[in-house]
Amino acid sequence: MHKFFWPAALVLLGWLLAGSYFLSCGYCNPTKVVTKAEIPVVAPVELAKNIWTINDGSRFTTGSSEHYTFGRNGFVPNITDPTKASFDKVAEYLKSNSGRQLQLTGWYTGEEQASYLNDAAKTHANLGIARAASIKDYLVGQGAPSDNITLNGFEQYSLSYNSNDRLPEGVKFRFGGSEDIAALATSLKAKPLNVRFESGSDNITMNDELVQYFADLKFYTDRQSGAQVTVTGHTDSDGRRSSNVRLGKRRANLIKDYMVRQGINEAVISSVTSLGPDQPIADNNTPEGKAQNRRVEIRVIN
């Protein structure tokens, strides 16, 4: 009898242990209730958020989780894979929508421009245009129609470079079409733009309003056949008339040269003149009135 007892006892013990495991295992025993605490928690995968976007109103939008960057003084961008994917969508959008135009505006500082002008490899009027052109080259390489992309560049007095001394983005995207050209024509012709000057000075003080105006003017004159712009210098009444006429002409030429540097076709500037103090728009007997009269008037006539 004893020789059969121990094997039977071992079998019984194994059966009891297996049964206990089966009853405690939530996956093996479908009748066991598994609490939430016992269910392994898997963290959701977070998608990278876009840190910049490009859009054409409600018609089109894209973006990237990473910046494209320019080195200081440089115009060749570093374009990461997420940004390449976004740019590819822009190229496809332009290719599929021939009525839409894209204006690329590059930014630069005065210090960068001085360095760019000393570069024997320079190919554009300013570094901002060169930066915009490099983005255009990429888009055209991906199939975007070259004729639908225009370029300009504007100086910004302060640009934010990252810790690697690179400029994030650096080029602004702006879409438009025939209806935008018509609206711009109405807006630009409605009243002239007046660029103000300090007394006796011919230094241009740029602000956001002027930058936007010149960007609009570039977009319009690039797309409007026969566009014409006049540039007229005006002064206050202080000093001799002949000196003021010369000062007004010098200021007018400065504005014309600035416009050309931003990529505006010189051929659309039909006249650059000076009327000196002859056509005031405010009272020359007050400092405020004189400040209003010291101006260069830019007028779109066609």
C-alpha positions in Angstrom: 0.0 0.0 0.0 2.8 2.4 0.8 4.4 2.1 -2.6 1.2 3.5 -4.2 0.6 6.3 -1.6 3.4 8.8 -2.5 2.8 8.9 -6.3 -0.9 9.4 -5.7 -0.3 12.2 -3.2 2.0 14.0 -5.6 -0.6 13.8 -8.4 -3.2 15.2 -6.1 -1.0 18.1 -5.0 -0.2 19.0 -8.6 -3.9 18.9 -9.5 -4.7 21.3 -6.6 -1.9 23.7 -7.5 -3.0 23.8 -11.2 -6.6 24.4 -10.2 -5.6 27.3 -8.0 -3.7 28.9 -10.8 -6.6 28.4 -13.2 -9.0 30.1 -10.8 -6.8 33.1 -10.2 -5.8 33.7 -13.8 -8.1 36.2 -15.4 -7.1 35.2 -18.9 -7.3 31.5 -18.3 -10.6 31.6 -16.4 -13.3 33.6 -18.3 -15.5 33.7 -15.2 -13.0 35.6 -13.1 -13.7 39.4 -13.0 -10.5 41.4 -13.9 -10.3 44.8 -12.2 -9.1 47.9 -13.9 -6.0 47.9 -11.7 -5.0 44.5 -13.1 -5.3 45.7 -16.8 -1.9 46.9 -18.1 -2.1 50.6 -19.2 -0.5 51.5 -22.5 0.3 55.2 -22.9 -1.2 56.7 -26.1 1.2 57.7 -28.8 1.3 61.5 -29.1 1.6 63.0 -32.6 4.0 65.8 -33.1 2.3 69.1 -33.2 2.9 71.6 -36.0 4.9 74.6 -35.0 4.2 76.5 -38.2 1.6 76.3 -40.9 1.1 77.5 -44.5 -2.4 78.1 -45.7 -4.4 79.6 -48.5 -7.5 80.5 -46.5 -9.9 77.6 -46.4 -8.7 76.2 -49.7 -5.5 74.6 -48.4 -3.4 74.2 -45.3 -0.3 72.2 -44.3 2.3 72.5 -41.6 5.4 70.9 -40.0 6.5 69.8 -36.6 10.0 71.1 -37.3 11.4 74.4 -38.6 13.4 74.9 -41.8 16.3 77.1 -41.0 18.9 79.5 -42.6 22.4 80.0 -41.3 23.3 83.6 -40.4 24.3 85.4 -43.6 23.2 82.3 -45.6 20.5 81.6 -48.1 20.6 77.8 -48.4 18.0 76.3 -46.1 18.2 73.2 -44.0 14.9 71.4 -44.7 14.1 68.5 -42.5 11.9 65.5 -43.6 8.7 66.8 -42.0 9.1 70.1 -43.7 9.9 68.5 -47.0 6.6 66.7 -46.8 4.8 70.0 -46.1 6.6 71.7 -49.0 5.8 68.8 -51.3 2.1 69.4 -50.5 2.5 73.1 -51.4 4.1 72.2 -54.7 1.2 69.7 -55.4 -1.4 72.3 -54.5 0.1 74.9 -56.9 0.4 72.3 -59.6 -3.2 71.3 -59.3 -4.5 74.9 -59.0 -3.0 77.0 -61.8 -5.1 80.0 -60.8 -3.4 80.4 -57.4 -0.2 82.5 -57.0 2.4 82.2 -54.3 4.4 85.1 -53.0 7.5 84.2 -51.0 9.0 87.0 -48.9 12.4 86.5 -47.3 13.7 88.4 -44.3 17.2 89.6 -43.5 19.0 92.0 -41.2 21.1 95.0 -42.4 24.3 93.3 -41.1 23.5 90.2 -43.1 22.8 92.3 -46.2 26.2 94.0 -46.0 27.8 90.5 -45.8 25.7 89.3 -48.7 26.6 92.2 -51.0 30.3 91.3 -50.4 29.7 87.7 -51.5 30.9 87.1 -55.0 28.3 84.4 -55.4 25.4 86.7 -54.8 22.6 86.4 -57.4 19.8 88.6 -56.1 19.3 92.2 -55.0 19.2 91.3 -51.4 19.6 88.3 -49.1 15.8 88.1 -48.4 15.1 87.5 -52.1 17.9 84.9 -52.2 16.4 83.0 -49.3 12.9 83.1 -50.9 14.5 82.0 -54.2 16.0 78.9 -52.5 12.5 77.9 -51.3 11.1 78.5 -54.8 13.8 76.3 -56.3 12.8 73.5 -54.0 9.1 73.9 -54.8 9.7 74.1 -58.6 11.9 70.9 -58.3 8.8 69.2 -56.8 6.6 70.2 -59.7 5.3 73.7 -58.8 4.9 76.0 -61.8 7.7 78.6 -61.7 5.6 81.4 -63.2 3.1 81.1 -60.3 5.8 82.0 -57.6 7.0 85.5 -57.1 9.8 86.7 -54.8 10.7 89.7 -52.6 12.8 90.4 -49.5 12.6 92.9 -46.7 15.0 94.0 -44.0 13.9 93.3 -40.4 15.9 95.1 -37.7 15.8 92.2 -35.4 15.5 88.5 -36.3 15.4 85.7 -33.7 18.2 83.2 -34.2 18.2 79.9 -32.3 21.0 78.5 -30.1 22.7 77.1 -33.1 22.8 80.6 -34.7 20.2 79.6 -37.3 17.1 81.5 -38.4 13.9 79.5 -38.1 11.7 79.8 -41.2 12.9 83.2 -42.6 10.5 83.1 -45.5 6.8 84.1 -45.5 4.3 82.3 -47.7 1.3 84.2 -49.1 -1.2 82.9 -51.6 -3.4 84.9 -53.9 -5.4 84.8 -57.1 -7.2 87.0 -59.6 -9.7 88.2 -57.1 -6.9 89.2 -54.8 -5.3 91.2 -57.6 -8.5 93.1 -58.2 -8.9 93.8 -54.5 -5.3 95.0 -54.3 -5.8 97.3 -57.3 -8.8 98.9 -55.6 -6.9 99.3 -52.3 -3.6 100.6 -53.8 -5.3 103.1 -56.1 -7.7 104.4 -53.4 -5.0 106.6 -51.8 -1.3 107.1 -52.0 1.2 105.9 -49.4 3.2 108.6 -47.7 6.6 107.7 -46.3 7.6 110.2 -43.6 11.0 111.8 -42.9 12.6 113.7 -40.1 13.4 117.3 -40.7 16.4 117.6 -43.1 16.8 113.8 -43.2 16.6 111.4 -46.0 16.7 108.2 -43.8 13.9 105.8 -44.3 12.2 104.6 -41.1 10.5 101.3 -41.9 7.5 99.9 -39.9 5.1 97.0 -40.4 2.7 99.1 -42.4 5.3 100.0 -44.9 6.6 96.5 -45.2 3.1 95.2 -45.9 2.5 98.0 -48.4 5.7 97.2 -50.4 4.9 93.5 -50.3 1.4 94.2 -51.7 2.9 96.5 -54.3 5.3 93.9 -55.4 2.6 91.3 -55.6 0.3 93.6 -57.6 3.0 94.9 -60.1 4.2 91.4 -60.8 0.7 90.3 -61.8 -0.8 93.4 -63.4 0.2 94.0 -66.9 0.9 97.7 -67.5 1.1 98.6 -63.8 2.4 102.1 -63.2 3.7 103.8 -60.1 4.8 107.4 -59.4 7.1 108.5 -56.7 7.0 112.2 -55.6 9.0 113.9 -53.0 7.5 116.7 -50.8 9.0 118.9 -48.0 7.9 121.4 -45.4 8.4 125.1 -46.0 11.5 125.6 -43.9 14.5 126.8 -45.9 14.9 127.8 -49.5 12.6 126.3 -52.1 15.4 125.2 -54.4 17.1 123.3 -51.6 13.8 121.7 -50.6 13.1 120.6 -54.2 16.5 118.9 -54.3 15.9 117.3 -50.9 12.5 116.0 -52.0 14.1 114.5 -55.2 16.8 112.8 -53.1 14.2 111.3 -50.9 12.1 110.2 -53.8 15.1 108.5 -55.4 15.8 106.7 -52.1 12.3 105.3 -52.1 12.7 104.2 -55.7 16.0 102.5 -55.0 14.5 100.8 -52.0 11.6 99.5 -54.1 13.9 98.1 -56.7 16.0 96.4 -54.0 12.9 94.6 -52.8 12.4 93.2 -56.3 9.9 95.6 -57.7 10.5 96.0 -61.4 12.0 99.4 -62.1 10.1 99.6 -65.4 6.8 100.0 -63.5 8.0 103.2 -61.8 7.0 105.7 -64.4 8.2 108.9 -62.7 10.4 110.1 -59.8 9.9 113.8 -59.2 9.9 116.4 -56.4 7.5 119.3 -55.7 9.4 120.5 -52.7 7.1 122.6 -50.4 4.6 123.4 -53.2 1.8 120.9 -52.2 1.5 120.7 -48.4 -1.2 118.5 -46.9 -1.0 120.1 -43.5 -0.3 123.5 -41.8 3.4 124.4 -42.1 2.9 126.8 -39.1 2.9 123.8 -36.6 5.5 121.1 -36.0 2.9 118.5 -36.5 1.8 119.9 -39.8 5.4 120.1 -41.0 6.0 116.5 -40.1 3.0 115.6 -42.3 4.4 117.5 -45.2 7.8 115.9 -45.1 7.0 112.9 -47.2 7.5 110.8 -50.3 4.1 110.0 -52.0 3.8 106.6 -53.8 0.8 106.5 -56.0 -0.4 103.6 -58.1 -2.0 105.0 -61.3 -2.6 101.9 -63.2 
